[in-house]
Amino acid sequence: GFTAKWGATYEEDPPYNPYGPEIADIELTKRCAGIRGADGVRKVCAHCYKCCNADNLEYMTFEQFKHIFSLWNQPKTLTQIAFGTDASLDDKANPDYWKIFDYCNENGVTPNVAVADVDEATADRMAKTFGACAVSYYPTIDKNRCYDSVKAICDAAEANKRDMAVNIHAMVSAETYDSLFTLLDDYENDPRLKGLNAIVFLSLKQKGRGVHFNRVTDEQFKMLVDECLKRKIRFGMDSCTAPKFLKAIEGREDYEQLATMVESCESLMYSSYVDCTGKFYPCSFMEKTGDWSDGIDTANCTDFIKDIWYAPESVVWRSQALCRMDCNDGCNSYPYYNI
């Protein structure tokens, strides 16, 4: 979609939304059995920063979600929710999944989701429910699960006459770097990806199982960006990647045009996160981390603006972000991880 923001004048670019987030990231479960390998056995992602596995049974109930949803609409600024789910949208991970997704649509907020290995029946249900979705790319387990899922979702969207954006999420690290160029080749040549909207690169955060992975160099990332631009491959990135991307395109004639498409760290500026226990954090990577070791318990909140958006810890986080923007030529670099 397209979003335009302005301040007191149309020319003013506001640094944050004073009335609350436009995008919420909400975790619905901590259970994930992983994706099927070539041998049919499910394997969990080696770099999952949440350390999800099949034994963790925590999930957010429909009643919990309704309370959180009501807070987010005081005032009504939320336009979409990115849900954290398991790889296959398995009811064992959260029996209230589809009640929650339908409730969003019924109340004017578009649900989006990331998956990794879905069957045709789930793909059909997704196409009728979500505005967009992403399929995670795990080539060390089996890249075909990703490509088959993309095709199933795209086919279902076409059959249901839904204009749905289907992306691939690919994590960028030294260990996954070579596989990203394989993905670029497959994007151009594999017929299962003909309906793909874009490849979205996610920068490594060394958290959870991701601590065993390593950051790519700025030169390596520039090579990846240059290759995408040269081959006219549709790609995007998470906001954490913005400073690295801007550095990668320095000196290009189209720098200004490309830079306008980039949003730096938006945590507590335009977006925020709630885990499946109802705890609020700036983003999912700050869950139980640093100054946010406890989070804000939404169960005890009645006024979103006072209790959450302008809570003391939120104000401190935002003031630090604004300071970084002043110091880094308008770019709010991530404060905690070495992106």
C-alpha positions in Angstrom: 0.0 0.0 0.0 0.9 3.7 0.0 1.2 5.8 3.1 1.8 9.6 3.2 2.8 11.4 6.4 3.2 15.2 7.0 3.3 17.6 9.9 2.1 21.2 10.3 2.8 21.6 6.6 2.8 19.1 3.7 6.6 19.5 3.4 7.3 18.7 7.1 8.3 15.1 7.6 7.2 14.1 11.2 9.8 12.0 13.1 7.0 9.9 14.9 3.3 9.5 15.2 2.3 11.3 18.5 -1.0 9.4 18.6 0.3 5.8 18.5 1.6 3.1 16.0 0.3 2.5 12.5 1.8 -1.0 12.5 1.7 -3.4 15.4 3.8 -6.6 15.6 1.9 -9.1 17.8 3.2 -12.6 18.7 0.4 -15.2 18.9 2.5 -18.2 19.9 5.9 -19.3 21.1 5.4 -22.8 19.7 6.8 -23.8 16.3 7.6 -27.3 15.1 9.6 -26.0 12.2 9.4 -27.0 8.5 9.7 -30.3 6.8 13.0 -31.3 5.5 13.5 -33.4 2.3 13.2 -36.5 4.5 9.8 -35.3 5.8 11.0 -34.7 9.3 10.3 -31.2 10.8 13.3 -29.1 11.7 13.4 -25.8 13.6 15.1 -22.8 12.1 18.8 -22.6 13.1 18.8 -18.9 13.6 15.4 -18.3 15.2 16.0 -15.3 17.5 13.0 -16.5 19.7 14.2 -20.0 20.1 10.8 -21.3 19.2 10.3 -25.1 19.4 7.5 -27.7 19.5 7.6 -28.0 23.3 6.7 -24.4 24.1 2.9 -24.2 24.5 2.5 -20.5 25.3 0.0 -18.6 23.1 -2.2 -15.5 23.1 -5.9 -16.2 23.6 -8.7 -14.5 21.6 -9.8 -12.7 24.8 -6.3 -11.4 25.5 -6.1 -10.2 21.9 -9.4 -8.3 22.0 -8.2 -6.4 25.1 -4.9 -5.5 23.4 -6.8 -4.6 20.1 -9.1 -2.2 22.1 -6.1 -0.4 23.6 -4.5 0.1 20.1 -7.6 1.9 18.9 -7.4 4.7 21.5 -7.2 6.7 19.3 -7.6 4.7 16.1 -4.2 4.9 14.3 -3.6 1.2 13.6 -3.9 0.1 10.0 -2.3 -3.3 10.0 -1.0 -6.0 12.3 2.0 -8.2 11.5 1.3 -11.5 13.4 4.0 -13.7 14.7 2.9 -17.3 14.2 4.4 -20.7 13.7 5.7 -22.0 10.3 2.5 -23.7 9.2 -0.3 -21.9 11.0 -1.0 -25.1 13.0 -3.9 -24.9 15.4 -1.7 -26.7 17.9 0.3 -23.5 18.1 -2.8 -21.4 18.7 -6.4 -22.7 18.5 -7.6 -19.0 18.2 -5.6 -18.0 15.1 -8.4 -17.6 12.7 -10.8 -16.0 15.2 -8.1 -13.4 15.8 -7.5 -12.8 12.1 -11.2 -12.5 11.3 -11.7 -10.1 14.2 -9.1 -7.8 12.7 -10.8 -7.7 9.3 -14.2 -7.2 10.9 -12.8 -4.1 12.7 -10.9 -2.4 9.9 -7.4 -3.6 10.5 -5.6 -5.7 7.9 -3.8 -8.8 9.3 -0.5 -9.9 7.8 1.6 -13.0 8.6 4.9 -14.8 8.0 4.9 -18.5 7.4 7.4 -21.1 6.1 5.6 -24.3 5.1 1.9 -24.3 4.4 -0.4 -26.8 2.6 -2.9 -25.8 -0.1 -5.9 -25.7 2.3 -4.1 -23.3 4.5 -2.9 -21.2 1.5 -6.5 -20.9 0.4 -7.6 -19.7 3.8 -4.7 -17.2 3.9 -5.6 -15.8 0.5 -9.1 -15.0 1.8 -7.9 -13.4 5.0 -4.6 -11.6 4.7 -3.6 -8.4 2.9 0.0 -9.6 2.5 2.2 -12.5 3.7 5.8 -13.6 3.7 7.3 -17.0 3.3 10.6 -17.6 5.2 13.5 -19.0 3.2 15.4 -21.8 4.9 17.6 -23.3 2.2 19.7 -25.4 4.7 16.5 -27.3 5.5 14.7 -27.4 2.2 14.2 -24.4 -0.1 11.4 -26.2 -1.9 9.1 -25.8 1.1 9.5 -22.0 0.7 8.9 -22.1 -3.1 6.0 -24.6 -2.9 4.3 -22.4 -0.3 4.8 -19.3 -2.4 3.2 -21.0 -5.3 0.3 -22.3 -3.3 -0.5 -18.9 -1.8 -0.1 -17.0 -5.1 -2.4 -19.6 -6.8 -5.0 -19.3 -4.1 -4.9 -15.5 -4.2 -5.5 -15.6 -8.0 -8.3 -18.1 -7.6 -10.0 -15.9 -5.0 -9.4 -12.8 -7.0 -7.4 -11.2 -4.2 -4.7 -8.6 -4.9 -2.4 -10.1 -2.2 1.4 -9.3 -1.9 3.4 -12.4 -1.3 7.0 -11.9 -0.3 10.0 -14.1 0.6 11.8 -13.3 3.9 15.5 -14.1 3.7 17.9 -13.6 6.6 21.2 -12.0 5.8 24.2 -13.4 7.6 27.7 -14.6 6.7 26.4 -18.2 7.0 23.4 -17.6 4.6 25.1 -15.2 2.3 25.8 -17.5 -0.7 22.3 -18.9 -0.5 20.9 -15.4 -1.1 22.4 -15.3 -4.6 20.9 -18.8 -5.3 17.6 -17.2 -4.3 18.1 -14.4 -6.8 18.7 -16.9 -9.5 15.6 -18.8 -8.6 13.6 -15.6 -8.5 14.4 -15.2 -12.2 14.1 -18.8 -13.3 11.9 -20.9 -11.0 8.3 -20.9 -12.3 6.9 -21.4 -8.7 8.0 -17.8 -7.9 6.4 -16.1 -10.9 3.7 -14.5 -8.6 6.2 -13.3 -6.0 6.0 -9.7 -5.1 9.5 -9.2 -3.7 12.4 -10.6 -1.7 12.7 -8.9 1.7 16.1 -9.1 3.3 16.2 -9.3 7.1 19.3 -8.3 8.9 20.8 -10.7 11.5 20.1 -9.9 15.1 22.4 -12.0 17.3 19.7 -13.2 19.7 18.4 -16.6 20.6 19.7 -19.2 18.2 20.9 -16.3 16.1 23.9 -15.8 18.4 25.7 -18.5 16.5 25.5 -16.5 13.2 27.6 -13.6 12.0 27.1 -10.3 10.4 28.0 -9.7 6.8 30.5 -7.0 6.0 29.2 -3.7 4.5 31.1 -4.6 1.3 29.2 -8.0 1.1 25.9 -6.3 1.6 26.7 -3.7 -1.1 27.4 -6.6 -3.5 24.0 -8.1 -2.7 22.3 -4.7 -3.2 24.2 -4.0 -6.4 23.3 -7.4 -7.8 19.6 -6.9 -7.1 19.6 -3.4 -8.7 21.6 -4.6 -11.7 19.2 -7.5 -12.3 16.1 -5.4 -11.6 15.0 -7.8 -8.9 12.2 -6.5 -6.7 13.5 -6.4 -3.2 13.0 -4.7 0.2 14.3 -4.9 3.7 13.4 -4.5 7.3 13.8 -1.1 8.8 16.8 -2.3 10.9 18.7 -2.6 7.6 18.1 1.1 6.5 21.5 2.5 7.6 23.4 -0.3 5.9 21.3 0.1 2.7 21.9 3.8 2.6 25.6 3.3 2.9 25.5 0.6 0.1 23.9 3.1 -2.4 26.1 6.0 -1.7 27.4 7.7 -4.9 24.6 6.3 -7.1 22.8 8.8 -9.4 19.5 7.5 -8.1 20.5 7.8 -4.5 17.8 10.3 -3.5 15.1 8.3 -5.2 16.1 5.1 -3.5 16.5 6.8 -0.2 12.9 8.0 -0.1 11.8 4.4 -0.1 13.7 3.6 3.1 12.4 4.0 6.7 14.9 3.6 9.5 14.1 2.1 12.9 10.4 2.8 13.6 10.1 1.2 17.0 7.9 3.4 19.2 7.9 5.9 16.4 5.4 4.2 14.0 5.4 0.6 15.2 5.5 -1.5 18.4 5.3 -5.1 19.6 3.4 -7.2 22.1 4.5 -10.8 22.9 2.0 -13.6 23.4 1.9 -13.1 27.2 0.6 -9.5 26.6 3.9 -7.7 27.4 4.6 -4.6 25.4 8.1 -3.8 23.9 9.4 -1.4 21.3 10.0 -4.3 18.9 10.3 -8.1 19.0 14.1 -7.9 19.2 14.0 -5.9 22.5 11.8 -8.5 24.2 13.3 -9.1 27.7 16.4 -7.2 26.6 18.4 -4.3 28.0 16.2 -1.7 29.6 13.1 -3.6 28.5 13.8 -6.7 30.6 10.2 -6.5 32.0 8.2 -4.9 29.3 4.8 -3.1 30.0 2.0 -5.5 31.0 -1.0 -4.6 28.8 -3.3 -6.5 31.1 -3.0 -3.6 33.6 -3.5 -0.9 31.0 -6.7 1.0 30.3 -5.4 4.1 28.4 -3.0 3.3 25.5 -1.6 6.9 25.2 -0.9 7.3 28.9 -0.1 3.8 30.0 2.0 2.7 27.0 2.8 5.2 24.2 3.9 7.9 26.7 5.0 5.6 29.5 8.3 6.7 31.0 10.4 4.0 29.3 8.7 4.7 26.0 9.5 8.4 26.2 13.1 7.6 27.0 13.4 5.2 24.0 11.8 7.7 21.6 14.0 10.6 22.8 17.1 8.5 22.3 15.8 7.6 18.8 15.2 11.2 17.9 18.8 12.0 19.2 20.2 9.4 16.8 18.3 10.9 13.9 19.8 14.3 14.7 23.3 12.8 14.9 23.0 10.5 11.8 21.6 12.8 9.1 18.1 11.7 9.8 18.7 8.0 10.1 17.6 6.3 13.3 20.2 3.4 13.6 19.3 0.4 15.8 20.5 1.2 19.3 21.2 -2.3 20.6 22.4 -4.8 18.0 25.3 -4.5 15.6 23.3 -4.5 12.3 
